[in-house]
Amino acid sequence: MCLIFSIMLKENQKPTHRDVMPSVINFLSDELFEGDYKEQPIYLQEIFELLMHTEFGDDINLRQKMLSCLRTSRNLAETLSPFSEKQIYKACANNR
């Protein structure tokens, strides 16, 4: 009963600035297991270039969203590029 109350209390609390870094670390850890994040900007670019030649790719709002996704993916890959996957994994594991 105490555990259930504790979980409910935690669920009802609003996130604070202290919750940001653990969430980012969890995200990075999960991304490392999902595939090669360094190649994702290239994958996205290939997908978006193919989509541009379709009827759906003619939508300016969609194009802006695609460019935003590509920019975010490139920024993540560029930010983490100096580090090996082992270094990133170790940093995430140590800060969980």
N, C-alpha and C positions, 0 to 999 in steps of 0.2 A: 504494500500500500504506500509506503514511504517513497519507494522508487517511482511508482506511477505519479505521485504528487510532484516529485522532483522533476520528472520529465514534463509534466503538464506545466509546471511553473516555468521551466526553461523555454517551452514552446510559446508561452504567452509573453515572454520578455522580448522587447525590441532589440535588434542588433545594435551594438555600439561600435565605435571606431576600433576597439580592441579585437573585434571579430573579423576585421578586414584581412589582416595578414594570414591567420589560419585558413581562411577561405581561399586566398590566393595560393597558398602552399598546397592545399588539397587539390585545387584546380590543376596546378602544374604537375603534381604527382599523378593525377588521373590522365593527363595528356601524354605523359611519358609512356604510359601503358597502352594508349590507344593507337600509337603508330609514330611515324617519324614526323614530328611537328615541324622540323626544318624544311621538309619538302611540301608542306601544306600550302604555302603561298603559290607554288608552281602548280599544284593540283587545282587550286581555286582559279587561278588565271586561265588554265586550260578549259575548265568547266564554263567560266564566264565568257570566254571567247566563243565557244560553241553556242552558248545560249544567245549571244548577241545576234547570231544569224537566224534566229527564230522569230516568230511573231511576238513572243513574250519579251524578247530582248529589246524590243522597240519602245519599252516603257521607261521614261526618264527616271521615275522614282525607283524602279527596280535597278536601273544602272547605278544610281547613286548609292543604293544599299550594297550592291555588289562591290563597288569600289571601296566603300567603307570597311566591308568584311576583309577584303584583300589587304587594305592598309593595316588593319589591326593584326592580321595574321603575319604580315611582313615585319611589323614592329616587334611582335613577340619573338619571332625567329631571330631577328637582328639583335634584340636585347640579350637573348640567351646564347647567341652564337659563340662568344668567347669561351663558353664552358662546355665540358664534356657531359654526356648524359649521366655518367657516373657521378660527376660533381654535383649536378642538379639534383639527382636522386638522393645523394647523401645530405645535401643541404635541406631538402624537404623532410627527409626522415628525422634529422636532428632538430627540426623546428616544429614538429607536430605536437 
